[in-house]
């Protein structure tokens, strides 16, 4: 079960990184996207989506 959750987390990170790169975000505060935690990626992604809606 733990392995499955890890795989899902990695898949989700890759998805979010891909979407952020497509939006022109490659790094922030001298930290590349692949160094970010899943939580950081989610926060940036949802913040970006919120900006596009408004």
Chimera marker file (.cmm) of the C-alpha trace (Angstrom):
<marker_set name="trace">
<marker id="1" x="0.000" y="0.000" z="0.000" r="1" g="1" b="0" radius="0.5"/>
<marker id="2" x="2.804" y="2.421" z="0.866" r="1" g="1" b="0" radius="0.5"/>
<marker id="3" x="4.405" y="1.803" z="-2.528" r="1" g="1" b="0" radius="0.5"/>
<marker id="4" x="1.112" y="2.567" z="-4.270" r="1" g="1" b="0" radius="0.5"/>
<marker id="5" x="0.749" y="5.874" z="-2.399" r="1" g="1" b="0" radius="0.5"/>
<marker id="6" x="4.329" y="6.808" z="-3.263" r="1" g="1" b="0" radius="0.5"/>
<marker id="7" x="3.669" y="6.082" z="-6.945" r="1" g="1" b="0" radius="0.5"/>
<marker id="8" x="0.506" y="8.201" z="-6.900" r="1" g="1" b="0" radius="0.5"/>
<marker id="9" x="2.397" y="11.046" z="-5.226" r="1" g="1" b="0" radius="0.5"/>
<marker id="10" x="5.166" y="10.891" z="-7.824" r="1" g="1" b="0" radius="0.5"/>
<marker id="11" x="2.640" y="10.834" z="-10.672" r="1" g="1" b="0" radius="0.5"/>
<marker id="12" x="0.857" y="13.847" z="-9.194" r="1" g="1" b="0" radius="0.5"/>
<marker id="13" x="4.140" y="15.751" z="-8.803" r="1" g="1" b="0" radius="0.5"/>
<marker id="14" x="5.048" y="15.081" z="-12.445" r="1" g="1" b="0" radius="0.5"/>
<marker id="15" x="1.599" y="16.213" z="-13.594" r="1" g="1" b="0" radius="0.5"/>
<marker id="16" x="1.820" y="19.468" z="-11.619" r="1" g="1" b="0" radius="0.5"/>
<marker id="17" x="5.385" y="20.151" z="-12.776" r="1" g="1" b="0" radius="0.5"/>
<marker id="18" x="4.305" y="19.649" z="-16.393" r="1" g="1" b="0" radius="0.5"/>
<marker id="19" x="1.366" y="22.051" z="-15.995" r="1" g="1" b="0" radius="0.5"/>
<marker id="20" x="3.481" y="24.707" z="-14.255" r="1" g="1" b="0" radius="0.5"/>
<marker id="21" x="6.148" y="24.510" z="-16.958" r="1" g="1" b="0" radius="0.5"/>
<marker id="22" x="3.451" y="24.908" z="-19.607" r="1" g="1" b="0" radius="0.5"/>
<marker id="23" x="2.399" y="28.064" z="-17.757" r="1" g="1" b="0" radius="0.5"/>
<marker id="24" x="5.943" y="29.432" z="-17.891" r="1" g="1" b="0" radius="0.5"/>
<marker id="25" x="7.029" y="28.619" z="-14.352" r="1" g="1" b="0" radius="0.5"/>
<marker id="26" x="10.352" y="26.777" z="-14.164" r="1" g="1" b="0" radius="0.5"/>
<marker id="27" x="11.710" y="27.818" z="-10.799" r="1" g="1" b="0" radius="0.5"/>
<marker id="28" x="10.972" y="30.230" z="-8.003" r="1" g="1" b="0" radius="0.5"/>
<marker id="29" x="13.232" y="31.631" z="-5.304" r="1" g="1" b="0" radius="0.5"/>
<marker id="30" x="16.185" y="29.830" z="-6.946" r="1" g="1" b="0" radius="0.5"/>
<marker id="31" x="14.465" y="26.483" z="-6.408" r="1" g="1" b="0" radius="0.5"/>
<marker id="32" x="13.640" y="24.315" z="-9.441" r="1" g="1" b="0" radius="0.5"/>
<marker id="33" x="10.223" y="22.678" z="-9.607" r="1" g="1" b="0" radius="0.5"/>
<marker id="34" x="11.618" y="19.178" z="-9.165" r="1" g="1" b="0" radius="0.5"/>
<marker id="35" x="12.974" y="20.288" z="-5.769" r="1" g="1" b="0" radius="0.5"/>
<marker id="36" x="9.544" y="21.404" z="-4.545" r="1" g="1" b="0" radius="0.5"/>
<marker id="37" x="7.358" y="19.306" z="-2.292" r="1" g="1" b="0" radius="0.5"/>
<marker id="38" x="3.998" y="18.072" z="-3.499" r="1" g="1" b="0" radius="0.5"/>
<marker id="39" x="2.327" y="20.634" z="-1.240" r="1" g="1" b="0" radius="0.5"/>
<marker id="40" x="4.354" y="23.499" z="-2.716" r="1" g="1" b="0" radius="0.5"/>
<marker id="41" x="3.514" y="22.372" z="-6.243" r="1" g="1" b="0" radius="0.5"/>
<marker id="42" x="-0.193" y="22.115" z="-5.427" r="1" g="1" b="0" radius="0.5"/>
<marker id="43" x="-0.243" y="25.566" z="-3.830" r="1" g="1" b="0" radius="0.5"/>
<marker id="44" x="1.445" y="27.172" z="-6.834" r="1" g="1" b="0" radius="0.5"/>
<marker id="45" x="-0.762" y="25.316" z="-9.316" r="1" g="1" b="0" radius="0.5"/>
<marker id="46" x="-4.020" y="26.248" z="-7.585" r="1" g="1" b="0" radius="0.5"/>
<marker id="47" x="-2.839" y="29.825" z="-7.090" r="1" g="1" b="0" radius="0.5"/>
<marker id="48" x="-2.113" y="30.032" z="-10.812" r="1" g="1" b="0" radius="0.5"/>
<marker id="49" x="-5.521" y="28.585" z="-11.707" r="1" g="1" b="0" radius="0.5"/>
<marker id="50" x="-7.221" y="31.047" z="-9.370" r="1" g="1" b="0" radius="0.5"/>
<marker id="51" x="-5.437" y="33.964" z="-11.093" r="1" g="1" b="0" radius="0.5"/>
<marker id="52" x="-6.590" y="32.769" z="-14.513" r="1" g="1" b="0" radius="0.5"/>
<marker id="53" x="-10.219" y="32.599" z="-13.364" r="1" g="1" b="0" radius="0.5"/>
<marker id="54" x="-10.222" y="36.129" z="-11.968" r="1" g="1" b="0" radius="0.5"/>
<link id1="1" id2="2" r="1" g="1" b="0" radius="0.2"/>
<link id1="2" id2="3" r="1" g="1" b="0" radius="0.2"/>
<link id1="3" id2="4" r="1" g="1" b="0" radius="0.2"/>
<link id1="4" id2="5" r="1" g="1" b="0" radius="0.2"/>
<link id1="5" id2="6" r="1" g="1" b="0" radius="0.2"/>
<link id1="6" id2="7" r="1" g="1" b="0" radius="0.2"/>
<link id1="7" id2="8" r="1" g="1" b="0" radius="0.2"/>
<link id1="8" id2="9" r="1" g="1" b="0" radius="0.2"/>
<link id1="9" id2="10" r="1" g="1" b="0" radius="0.2"/>
<link id1="10" id2="11" r="1" g="1" b="0" radius="0.2"/>
<link id1="11" id2="12" r="1" g="1" b="0" radius="0.2"/>
<link id1="12" id2="13" r="1" g="1" b="0" radius="0.2"/>
<link id1="13" id2="14" r="1" g="1" b="0" radius="0.2"/>
<link id1="14" id2="15" r="1" g="1" b="0" radius="0.2"/>
<link id1="15" id2="16" r="1" g="1" b="0" radius="0.2"/>
<link id1="16" id2="17" r="1" g="1" b="0" radius="0.2"/>
<link id1="17" id2="18" r="1" g="1" b="0" radius="0.2"/>
<link id1="18" id2="19" r="1" g="1" b="0" radius="0.2"/>
<link id1="19" id2="20" r="1" g="1" b="0" radius="0.2"/>
<link id1="20" id2="21" r="1" g="1" b="0" radius="0.2"/>
<link id1="21" id2="22" r="1" g="1" b="0" radius="0.2"/>
<link id1="22" id2="23" r="1" g="1" b="0" radius="0.2"/>
<link id1="23" id2="24" r="1" g="1" b="0" radius="0.2"/>
<link id1="24" id2="25" r="1" g="1" b="0" radius="0.2"/>
<link id1="25" id2="26" r="1" g="1" b="0" radius="0.2"/>
<link id1="26" id2="27" r="1" g="1" b="0" radius="0.2"/>
<link id1="27" id2="28" r="1" g="1" b="0" radius="0.2"/>
<link id1="28" id2="29" r="1" g="1" b="0" radius="0.2"/>
<link id1="29" id2="30" r="1" g="1" b="0" radius="0.2"/>
<link id1="30" id2="31" r="1" g="1" b="0" radius="0.2"/>
<link id1="31" id2="32" r="1" g="1" b="0" radius="0.2"/>
<link id1="32" id2="33" r="1" g="1" b="0" radius="0.2"/>
<link id1="33" id2="34" r="1" g="1" b="0" radius="0.2"/>
<link id1="34" id2="35" r="1" g="1" b="0" radius="0.2"/>
<link id1="35" id2="36" r="1" g="1" b="0" radius="0.2"/>
<link id1="36" id2="37" r="1" g="1" b="0" radius="0.2"/>
<link id1="37" id2="38" r="1" g="1" b="0" radius="0.2"/>
<link id1="38" id2="39" r="1" g="1" b="0" radius="0.2"/>
<link id1="39" id2="40" r="1" g="1" b="0" radius="0.2"/>
<link id1="40" id2="41" r="1" g="1" b="0" radius="0.2"/>
<link id1="41" id2="42" r="1" g="1" b="0" radius="0.2"/>
<link id1="42" id2="43" r="1" g="1" b="0" radius="0.2"/>
<link id1="43" id2="44" r="1" g="1" b="0" radius="0.2"/>
<link id1="44" id2="45" r="1" g="1" b="0" radius="0.2"/>
<link id1="45" id2="46" r="1" g="1" b="0" radius="0.2"/>
<link id1="46" id2="47" r="1" g="1" b="0" radius="0.2"/>
<link id1="47" id2="48" r="1" g="1" b="0" radius="0.2"/>
<link id1="48" id2="49" r="1" g="1" b="0" radius="0.2"/>
<link id1="49" id2="50" r="1" g="1" b="0" radius="0.2"/>
<link id1="50" id2="51" r="1" g="1" b="0" radius="0.2"/>
<link id1="51" id2="52" r="1" g="1" b="0" radius="0.2"/>
<link id1="52" id2="53" r="1" g="1" b="0" radius="0.2"/>
<link id1="53" id2="54" r="1" g="1" b="0" radius="0.2"/>
</marker_set>
